[in-house]
């Protein structure tokens, strides 16, 4: 099936899903006495192919997130997805930076100085400033990528030396187990850490963005201060993949 041959039901189902998610985002923002305009939806398209991603884009969700650079490269080359604003939300290996960087609006997952340095070098070569978030492991789970609080502080100390990188904020993922209470604790930890380290940050660094919350816990994340939520499965509910 070609993207321009999408069945009507697919567009309608995804459009309805996007509307429901946006309503829930608005409700969570209102409950937290926040403006809905201050919460950005990134539609995680890693679950689906080009056709479904194009339907998501047609439904007004222009920011699309991919976890694997190879999948992002492939989709970014599709004409039906030419207007998408791409986010790399998964782990990025240094040998994939060169090809990924020109395609993305934001990299959510910088977790080492070595990676930051590689992004800076490649951004310099193409004469642009790369926008990134620093990933923090707030759950303490060993299988997760991300900086500890101490390593985050050390990275922020040296970050101003990389002048082709713009650090825009922080990212985290909640623990797999523990439900909403544990998720809230993880998200609160990121917000409080941001507030703490932000006091001593260089004026060249902004920690305004907090990318946290997925389909199972985004409303909790909004309550705890998320400015970006990464939602996938809810947007494709009812769609055969």
C-alpha positions as CSV (number, residue, x, y, z in Angstrom):
1,X,0.0,0.0,0.0
2,X,1.4,3.4,-1.0
3,X,1.0,6.4,1.4
4,X,-1.4,8.2,-1.0
5,X,-3.6,5.0,-1.1
6,X,-4.3,4.9,2.6
7,X,-7.8,3.6,3.3
8,X,-10.2,6.2,4.7
9,X,-10.7,4.2,7.9
10,X,-7.0,4.4,8.7
11,X,-6.9,8.2,8.5
12,X,-10.1,8.5,10.5
13,X,-8.9,6.1,13.2
14,X,-5.6,7.8,13.7
15,X,-7.1,11.2,13.6
16,X,-9.6,10.2,16.3
17,X,-6.7,8.7,18.3
18,X,-4.7,12.0,18.0
19,X,-7.8,14.0,19.1
20,X,-8.3,11.8,22.2
21,X,-4.6,12.1,23.2
22,X,-4.7,15.8,22.8
23,X,-7.8,16.0,24.9
24,X,-6.1,14.0,27.6
25,X,-3.0,16.3,27.4
26,X,-5.2,19.3,27.7
27,X,-7.0,17.8,30.7
28,X,-3.8,16.9,32.5
29,X,-2.4,20.4,31.8
30,X,-5.5,22.0,33.2
31,X,-5.5,19.8,36.3
32,X,-1.9,20.9,36.9
33,X,-2.7,24.6,36.4
34,X,-0.5,24.6,33.3
35,X,-1.1,25.9,29.7
36,X,-1.7,23.1,27.2
37,X,0.5,25.1,24.8
38,X,3.4,24.4,27.0
39,X,3.2,20.6,26.4
40,X,4.5,19.3,23.1
41,X,3.3,16.0,21.7
42,X,5.9,13.8,19.9
43,X,4.2,10.9,18.1
44,X,6.4,7.9,18.4
45,X,6.2,6.3,15.0
46,X,8.7,3.5,15.6
47,X,5.8,1.0,16.0
48,X,4.5,1.5,12.5
49,X,5.4,1.8,8.9
50,X,5.4,4.7,6.4
51,X,1.7,4.5,5.6
52,X,0.6,4.8,9.3
53,X,3.3,7.5,9.9
54,X,1.9,9.5,7.0
55,X,-1.6,9.2,8.5
56,X,-0.3,10.5,11.8
57,X,1.3,13.4,10.0
58,X,-2.0,14.1,8.1
59,X,-3.8,14.1,11.5
60,X,-1.7,17.1,12.5
61,X,1.0,15.4,14.6
62,X,4.0,16.9,12.8
63,X,6.7,15.9,15.4
64,X,7.5,12.3,15.0
65,X,9.9,10.3,17.1
66,X,12.0,7.3,16.2
67,X,14.2,5.2,18.5
68,X,16.5,3.6,15.9
69,X,18.6,5.9,13.6
70,X,18.2,3.5,10.7
71,X,14.4,3.6,10.8
72,X,14.6,7.4,11.1
73,X,16.9,7.6,8.0
74,X,14.5,5.4,6.0
75,X,11.4,7.3,6.9
76,X,13.0,10.8,6.5
77,X,13.7,9.8,2.9
78,X,10.0,9.2,2.1
79,X,8.2,12.0,0.2
80,X,5.0,11.4,2.1
81,X,6.8,12.3,5.3
82,X,8.7,15.3,4.0
83,X,7.0,17.8,6.3
84,X,7.7,15.8,9.5
85,X,9.9,17.2,12.3
86,X,12.0,14.3,13.4
87,X,13.1,13.5,16.9
88,X,15.7,10.8,17.8
89,X,14.4,9.5,21.1
90,X,16.4,6.3,21.5
91,X,20.1,5.6,22.0
92,X,22.4,7.1,19.5
93,X,25.8,5.5,18.7
94,X,28.5,7.9,17.7
95,X,29.1,6.2,14.4
96,X,25.5,7.1,13.4
97,X,25.6,10.8,14.3
98,X,26.9,12.1,10.9
99,X,23.9,10.7,9.0
100,X,21.3,11.4,11.7
101,X,22.1,15.0,12.6
102,X,21.0,16.7,9.4
103,X,17.6,15.0,9.6
104,X,16.5,15.8,13.2
105,X,14.9,18.6,15.0
106,X,15.9,17.4,18.4
107,X,18.1,14.5,19.9
108,X,16.6,13.4,23.2
109,X,19.2,10.9,24.3
110,X,22.7,12.4,24.8
111,X,24.2,10.4,27.7
112,X,27.9,11.0,27.6
113,X,30.6,13.7,26.8
114,X,31.9,11.5,24.0
115,X,28.6,11.6,22.3
116,X,28.2,15.3,22.9
117,X,31.7,15.9,21.4
118,X,30.8,13.8,18.3
119,X,27.6,15.7,17.8
120,X,29.5,19.0,18.2
121,X,32.1,18.0,15.6
122,X,29.5,16.9,13.0
123,X,27.4,20.0,13.6
124,X,30.4,22.2,13.0
125,X,31.0,20.5,9.7
126,X,27.5,21.3,8.4
127,X,27.5,24.7,10.0
128,X,24.5,24.3,12.3
129,X,23.8,24.2,16.0
130,X,22.4,20.8,17.1
131,X,19.6,20.8,19.6
132,X,19.9,18.1,22.2
133,X,18.5,16.9,25.5
134,X,20.6,15.2,28.2
135,X,19.2,11.8,29.2
136,X,19.2,11.1,32.9
137,X,18.5,7.7,34.4
138,X,16.1,8.6,37.2
139,X,14.8,5.1,37.8
140,X,18.2,3.6,38.6
141,X,17.5,0.6,36.4
142,X,20.8,-0.8,35.1
143,X,19.4,-1.7,31.7
144,X,18.5,1.9,30.9
145,X,20.8,4.4,29.3
146,X,21.2,7.8,31.0
147,X,23.5,9.9,33.2
148,X,23.5,9.8,37.0
149,X,23.0,13.1,38.8
150,X,26.7,13.5,39.4
151,X,27.7,12.8,35.8
152,X,25.0,15.2,34.6
153,X,26.6,18.0,36.7
154,X,30.0,17.2,35.4
155,X,28.8,17.2,31.8
156,X,27.0,20.5,32.3
157,X,30.3,22.0,33.5
158,X,32.1,21.2,30.2
159,X,29.2,21.6,27.9
160,X,29.8,25.3,27.1
161,X,33.0,24.3,25.3
162,X,30.9,22.6,22.6
163,X,29.7,25.7,20.8
164,X,27.8,23.9,18.0
165,X,25.5,22.1,20.4
166,X,22.5,23.7,22.1
167,X,21.4,21.9,25.3
168,X,17.7,22.5,25.6
169,X,16.8,20.4,28.6
170,X,16.6,16.9,30.1
171,X,15.0,13.6,29.3
172,X,14.1,10.5,31.3
173,X,12.0,7.3,31.3
174,X,10.1,6.0,34.3
175,X,10.8,2.6,35.8
176,X,9.1,-0.3,34.1
177,X,7.6,-1.5,37.4
178,X,5.8,0.4,40.2
179,X,2.9,2.1,38.4
180,X,2.0,5.8,38.6
181,X,3.4,6.4,42.0
182,X,6.9,5.3,41.0
183,X,6.6,7.1,37.7
184,X,5.7,10.3,39.5
185,X,8.7,9.9,41.8
186,X,11.0,9.4,38.7
187,X,9.6,12.5,36.9
188,X,9.7,14.6,40.0
189,X,13.3,13.6,40.5
190,X,14.1,14.9,37.0
191,X,12.3,18.2,37.6
192,X,14.0,18.8,40.9
193,X,17.4,17.9,39.5
194,X,16.8,20.4,36.7
195,X,15.9,23.1,39.2
196,X,19.0,22.3,41.2
197,X,21.6,22.1,38.4
198,X,20.0,25.0,36.6
199,X,21.1,27.4,39.3
200,X,24.8,26.9,38.5
201,X,24.5,26.4,34.7
202,X,26.2,28.6,32.2
203,X,23.9,31.2,30.7
204,X,24.5,29.5,27.4
205,X,22.6,26.4,28.5
206,X,18.8,26.2,28.7
207,X,17.2,23.4,30.7
208,X,13.7,24.5,29.8
209,X,12.6,21.3,28.2
210,X,11.7,18.2,30.2
211,X,11.0,15.2,27.9
212,X,9.2,12.6,30.0
213,X,6.1,10.5,29.9
214,X,4.9,7.9,27.4
215,X,1.5,6.3,26.6
216,X,1.2,4.7,30.0
217,X,2.2,7.6,32.2
218,X,2.1,10.9,30.2
219,X,-0.6,12.5,32.4
220,X,1.6,11.9,35.5
221,X,4.5,13.4,33.6
222,X,2.5,16.5,32.7
223,X,1.6,16.9,36.4
224,X,5.3,16.8,37.3
225,X,6.3,19.4,34.7
226,X,6.8,17.6,31.3
227,X,7.1,19.9,28.4
228,X,7.5,17.1,25.8
229,X,5.6,13.8,26.0
230,X,6.5,10.9,23.7
231,X,3.4,8.9,22.8
232,X,3.2,5.9,20.5
233,X,0.8,3.0,21.1
234,X,-2.2,5.2,22.0
235,X,-2.0,6.9,18.7
236,X,-2.3,3.6,16.8
237,X,-5.0,2.1,18.9
238,X,-7.3,0.0,16.7
239,X,-4.7,-0.2,13.9
240,X,-3.4,-3.6,12.7
241,X,0.4,-3.3,12.5
